Structure formats: structure tokens, C-alpha cells
Amino acid sequence: MTDPTDAVSAAMEAEFRLLDPSVRLSPQRMAELLHPDYREFGTSGRIWDRDSLIAAIVSRDAPAPRPITTSRIQGTQLAPDLVHLTFDTETGAHRAHRSSLWRLTDDGWLLYFHQGTRFSGEGGPPDRLR
């Protein structure tokens, strides 16, 4: 079994690469980080697959990617080939809680599933569940 610390670190490193604006400008570099069966529930409510996400991000009509600030990133290894990351992002006034599942494949760690949920205010962890 992969050392959980190494697996979580590798998934975090891949997540940070995926959030890099220079990577988001390259369909090839994006494809290298997304699993062929990738799915996303976006902050807009739209459901994305690998091809539609890459096409939208690199579209000539799409705005240039802006820097993304991440905070509160945490990871847990769920299985030898599966890591779950949670973190927050901020891009301008857009803030989101995020959850990513990374799978270890023959090509390395690939993003298998992602969900983003917009929030405003502090958005910190609740004192207790409601």
C-alpha cells in the first residue's frame, strides 16, 4: 500500500498544478491531469465531463484564467489508489468549498471527480452539525 502521506502529498501537488493558470491554458496539460472518466459538479450547477471542461477552459471565448488562491487544504487516503482532498478557493470575489477525488493510475494521480460549492462570508467549519 502507498504511504498515505506520500499519496496525499502527490494528490495535492497534482491539484495545485491543475489550478495553475498556465496549465489551464493548455488542453494537453489539462488532459494529463484529468481521468478519462472525469466528472465535475461545478459551482455554476453545471455537470462537466473531461472533454467539455477542457473545451470550455481553453475556448477562445473563455476569459483568461485568473490566479486562484487556495486555503485549508486537507487530504485523506481512502484506498491505496484513492485520495480525497478538500479545500477552499478564491478567485477575485468568487469563493468556493471544493472536494476532489484523485485516483492512482498507470499514468500517475488523475482527478476522477470534483465538486465546487460557492460560499460567502467566512465559510469556516461549523461549531456543530445542524
PAVEXFI-389620 format. One record per residue (C-alpha): residue number from 1; residue in three letters; chain; x, y, z. Coordinates in nm, 3 decimals, decimal comma. Layout:
<recs>
<rec seq="NUM" type="ala" mol="A" X="X" Y="Y" Z="Z"/>
...
</recs>
This chain:
<recs>
<rec seq="1" type="met" mol="A" X="0,000" Y="0,000" Z="0,000"/>
<rec seq="2" type="thr" mol="A" X="0,119" Y="0,353" Z="-0,078"/>
<rec seq="3" type="asp" mol="A" X="0,231" Y="0,557" Z="0,221"/>
<rec seq="4" type="pro" mol="A" X="-0,074" Y="0,778" Z="0,298"/>
<rec seq="5" type="thr" mol="A" X="0,145" Y="1,084" Z="0,346"/>
<rec seq="6" type="asp" mol="A" X="0,309" Y="1,030" Z="0,006"/>
<rec seq="7" type="ala" mol="A" X="-0,025" Y="0,966" Z="-0,167"/>
<rec seq="8" type="val" mol="A" X="-0,191" Y="1,273" Z="-0,017"/>
<rec seq="9" type="ser" mol="A" X="0,113" Y="1,487" Z="-0,098"/>
<rec seq="10" type="ala" mol="A" X="0,115" Y="1,363" Z="-0,459"/>
<rec seq="11" type="ala" mol="A" X="-0,258" Y="1,436" Z="-0,499"/>
<rec seq="12" type="met" mol="A" X="-0,213" Y="1,785" Z="-0,350"/>
<rec seq="13" type="glu" mol="A" X="0,078" Y="1,854" Z="-0,584"/>
<rec seq="14" type="ala" mol="A" X="-0,135" Y="1,746" Z="-0,883"/>
<rec seq="15" type="glu" mol="A" X="-0,427" Y="1,962" Z="-0,762"/>
<rec seq="16" type="phe" mol="A" X="-0,201" Y="2,267" Z="-0,740"/>
<rec seq="17" type="arg" mol="A" X="-0,073" Y="2,200" Z="-1,093"/>
<rec seq="18" type="leu" mol="A" X="-0,431" Y="2,179" Z="-1,219"/>
<rec seq="19" type="leu" mol="A" X="-0,513" Y="2,515" Z="-1,058"/>
<rec seq="20" type="asp" mol="A" X="-0,212" Y="2,685" Z="-1,222"/>
<rec seq="21" type="pro" mol="A" X="-0,334" Y="2,935" Z="-1,486"/>
<rec seq="22" type="ser" mol="A" X="-0,058" Y="2,828" Z="-1,728"/>
<rec seq="23" type="val" mol="A" X="-0,178" Y="2,466" Z="-1,710"/>
<rec seq="24" type="arg" mol="A" X="-0,538" Y="2,576" Z="-1,762"/>
<rec seq="25" type="leu" mol="A" X="-0,437" Y="2,736" Z="-2,093"/>
<rec seq="26" type="ser" mol="A" X="-0,309" Y="2,405" Z="-2,232"/>
<rec seq="27" type="pro" mol="A" X="-0,555" Y="2,132" Z="-2,339"/>
<rec seq="28" type="gln" mol="A" X="-0,270" Y="1,879" Z="-2,334"/>
<rec seq="29" type="arg" mol="A" X="-0,157" Y="1,968" Z="-1,981"/>
<rec seq="30" type="met" mol="A" X="-0,518" Y="1,965" Z="-1,859"/>
<rec seq="31" type="ala" mol="A" X="-0,579" Y="1,624" Z="-2,017"/>
<rec seq="32" type="glu" mol="A" X="-0,268" Y="1,486" Z="-1,846"/>
<rec seq="33" type="leu" mol="A" X="-0,427" Y="1,555" Z="-1,505"/>
<rec seq="34" type="leu" mol="A" X="-0,789" Y="1,450" Z="-1,572"/>
<rec seq="35" type="his" mol="A" X="-0,904" Y="1,088" Z="-1,560"/>
<rec seq="36" type="pro" mol="A" X="-1,079" Y="0,969" Z="-1,881"/>
<rec seq="37" type="asp" mol="A" X="-1,399" Y="0,917" Z="-1,674"/>
<rec seq="38" type="tyr" mol="A" X="-1,372" Y="1,258" Z="-1,502"/>
<rec seq="39" type="arg" mol="A" X="-1,693" Y="1,423" Z="-1,378"/>
<rec seq="40" type="glu" mol="A" X="-1,749" Y="1,756" Z="-1,204"/>
<rec seq="41" type="phe" mol="A" X="-2,039" Y="1,929" Z="-1,034"/>
<rec seq="42" type="gly" mol="A" X="-1,934" Y="2,290" Z="-1,091"/>
<rec seq="43" type="thr" mol="A" X="-2,008" Y="2,593" Z="-0,878"/>
<rec seq="44" type="ser" mol="A" X="-2,245" Y="2,705" Z="-1,155"/>
<rec seq="45" type="gly" mol="A" X="-2,451" Y="2,389" Z="-1,109"/>
<rec seq="46" type="arg" mol="A" X="-2,336" Y="2,252" Z="-1,443"/>
<rec seq="47" type="ile" mol="A" X="-2,216" Y="1,893" Z="-1,473"/>
<rec seq="48" type="trp" mol="A" X="-1,892" Y="1,860" Z="-1,668"/>
<rec seq="49" type="asp" mol="A" X="-1,704" Y="1,571" Z="-1,820"/>
<rec seq="50" type="arg" mol="A" X="-1,338" Y="1,571" Z="-1,920"/>
<rec seq="51" type="asp" mol="A" X="-1,385" Y="1,682" Z="-2,281"/>
<rec seq="52" type="ser" mol="A" X="-1,642" Y="1,954" Z="-2,210"/>
<rec seq="53" type="leu" mol="A" X="-1,434" Y="2,102" Z="-1,928"/>
<rec seq="54" type="ile" mol="A" X="-1,118" Y="2,115" Z="-2,137"/>
<rec seq="55" type="ala" mol="A" X="-1,308" Y="2,266" Z="-2,431"/>
<rec seq="56" type="ala" mol="A" X="-1,468" Y="2,534" Z="-2,211"/>
<rec seq="57" type="ile" mol="A" X="-1,148" Y="2,630" Z="-2,033"/>
<rec seq="58" type="val" mol="A" X="-0,937" Y="2,664" Z="-2,347"/>
<rec seq="59" type="ser" mol="A" X="-1,212" Y="2,818" Z="-2,563"/>
<rec seq="60" type="arg" mol="A" X="-1,112" Y="3,136" Z="-2,742"/>
<rec seq="61" type="asp" mol="A" X="-1,425" Y="3,294" Z="-2,591"/>
<rec seq="62" type="ala" mol="A" X="-1,334" Y="3,196" Z="-2,236"/>
<rec seq="63" type="pro" mol="A" X="-1,180" Y="3,464" Z="-2,017"/>
<rec seq="64" type="ala" mol="A" X="-0,811" Y="3,419" Z="-1,942"/>
<rec seq="65" type="pro" mol="A" X="-0,759" Y="3,207" Z="-1,631"/>
<rec seq="66" type="arg" mol="A" X="-0,705" Y="3,418" Z="-1,321"/>
<rec seq="67" type="pro" mol="A" X="-0,484" Y="3,326" Z="-1,027"/>
<rec seq="68" type="ile" mol="A" X="-0,658" Y="3,101" Z="-0,778"/>
<rec seq="69" type="thr" mol="A" X="-0,580" Y="3,127" Z="-0,407"/>
<rec seq="70" type="thr" mol="A" X="-0,622" Y="2,804" Z="-0,210"/>
<rec seq="71" type="ser" mol="A" X="-0,661" Y="2,762" Z="0,163"/>
<rec seq="72" type="arg" mol="A" X="-0,746" Y="2,499" Z="0,423"/>
<rec seq="73" type="ile" mol="A" X="-0,640" Y="2,207" Z="0,205"/>
<rec seq="74" type="gln" mol="A" X="-0,666" Y="1,868" Z="0,372"/>
<rec seq="75" type="gly" mol="A" X="-0,636" Y="1,517" Z="0,236"/>
<rec seq="76" type="thr" mol="A" X="-0,720" Y="1,161" Z="0,331"/>
<rec seq="77" type="gln" mol="A" X="-0,615" Y="0,843" Z="0,160"/>
<rec seq="78" type="leu" mol="A" X="-0,934" Y="0,635" Z="0,124"/>
<rec seq="79" type="ala" mol="A" X="-0,775" Y="0,335" Z="-0,051"/>
<rec seq="80" type="pro" mol="A" X="-0,432" Y="0,251" Z="-0,197"/>
<rec seq="81" type="asp" mol="A" X="-0,534" Y="0,421" Z="-0,523"/>
<rec seq="82" type="leu" mol="A" X="-0,776" Y="0,690" Z="-0,399"/>
<rec seq="83" type="val" mol="A" X="-0,721" Y="1,024" Z="-0,221"/>
<rec seq="84" type="his" mol="A" X="-0,990" Y="1,273" Z="-0,115"/>
<rec seq="85" type="leu" mol="A" X="-0,891" Y="1,640" Z="-0,092"/>
<rec seq="86" type="thr" mol="A" X="-1,097" Y="1,926" Z="0,050"/>
<rec seq="87" type="phe" mol="A" X="-1,001" Y="2,291" Z="0,025"/>
<rec seq="88" type="asp" mol="A" X="-1,130" Y="2,642" Z="-0,037"/>
<rec seq="89" type="thr" mol="A" X="-1,052" Y="2,864" Z="-0,334"/>
<rec seq="90" type="glu" mol="A" X="-1,081" Y="3,233" Z="-0,402"/>
<rec seq="91" type="thr" mol="A" X="-1,069" Y="3,391" Z="-0,747"/>
<rec seq="92" type="gly" mol="A" X="-1,150" Y="3,759" Z="-0,726"/>
<rec seq="93" type="ala" mol="A" X="-1,484" Y="3,774" Z="-0,544"/>
<rec seq="94" type="his" mol="A" X="-1,567" Y="3,409" Z="-0,621"/>
<rec seq="95" type="arg" mol="A" X="-1,515" Y="3,179" Z="-0,320"/>
<rec seq="96" type="ala" mol="A" X="-1,584" Y="2,806" Z="-0,314"/>
<rec seq="97" type="his" mol="A" X="-1,552" Y="2,499" Z="-0,095"/>
<rec seq="98" type="arg" mol="A" X="-1,403" Y="2,219" Z="-0,306"/>
<rec seq="99" type="ser" mol="A" X="-1,381" Y="1,842" Z="-0,291"/>
<rec seq="100" type="ser" mol="A" X="-1,165" Y="1,631" Z="-0,523"/>
<rec seq="101" type="leu" mol="A" X="-1,113" Y="1,258" Z="-0,565"/>
<rec seq="102" type="trp" mol="A" X="-0,776" Y="1,161" Z="-0,713"/>
<rec seq="103" type="arg" mol="A" X="-0,713" Y="0,809" Z="-0,848"/>
<rec seq="104" type="leu" mol="A" X="-0,373" Y="0,648" Z="-0,895"/>
<rec seq="105" type="thr" mol="A" X="-0,344" Y="0,507" Z="-1,248"/>
<rec seq="106" type="asp" mol="A" X="-0,063" Y="0,380" Z="-1,467"/>
<rec seq="107" type="asp" mol="A" X="-0,026" Y="0,746" Z="-1,573"/>
<rec seq="108" type="gly" mol="A" X="0,002" Y="0,874" Z="-1,214"/>
<rec seq="109" type="trp" mol="A" X="-0,254" Y="1,056" Z="-1,000"/>
<rec seq="110" type="leu" mol="A" X="-0,552" Y="1,174" Z="-1,208"/>
<rec seq="111" type="leu" mol="A" X="-0,851" Y="1,379" Z="-1,098"/>
<rec seq="112" type="tyr" mol="A" X="-1,154" Y="1,149" Z="-1,110"/>
<rec seq="113" type="phe" mol="A" X="-1,427" Y="1,366" Z="-0,953"/>
<rec seq="114" type="his" mol="A" X="-1,457" Y="1,726" Z="-0,837"/>
<rec seq="115" type="gln" mol="A" X="-1,730" Y="1,935" Z="-0,676"/>
<rec seq="116" type="gly" mol="A" X="-1,730" Y="2,307" Z="-0,601"/>
<rec seq="117" type="thr" mol="A" X="-1,984" Y="2,489" Z="-0,384"/>
<rec seq="118" type="arg" mol="A" X="-1,989" Y="2,869" Z="-0,369"/>
<rec seq="119" type="phe" mol="A" X="-1,993" Y="3,038" Z="-0,032"/>
<rec seq="120" type="ser" mol="A" X="-1,978" Y="3,387" Z="0,112"/>
<rec seq="121" type="gly" mol="A" X="-1,850" Y="3,515" Z="0,446"/>
<rec seq="122" type="glu" mol="A" X="-1,602" Y="3,315" Z="0,646"/>
<rec seq="123" type="gly" mol="A" X="-1,742" Y="2,978" Z="0,544"/>
<rec seq="124" type="gly" mol="A" X="-1,541" Y="2,807" Z="0,814"/>
<rec seq="125" type="pro" mol="A" X="-1,627" Y="2,474" Z="0,968"/>
<rec seq="126" type="pro" mol="A" X="-1,945" Y="2,484" Z="1,177"/>
<rec seq="127" type="asp" mol="A" X="-1,921" Y="2,454" Z="1,553"/>
<rec seq="128" type="arg" mol="A" X="-2,166" Y="2,165" Z="1,525"/>
<rec seq="129" type="leu" mol="A" X="-2,362" Y="1,998" Z="1,252"/>
<rec seq="130" type="arg" mol="A" X="-2,723" Y="2,110" Z="1,214"/>
</recs>
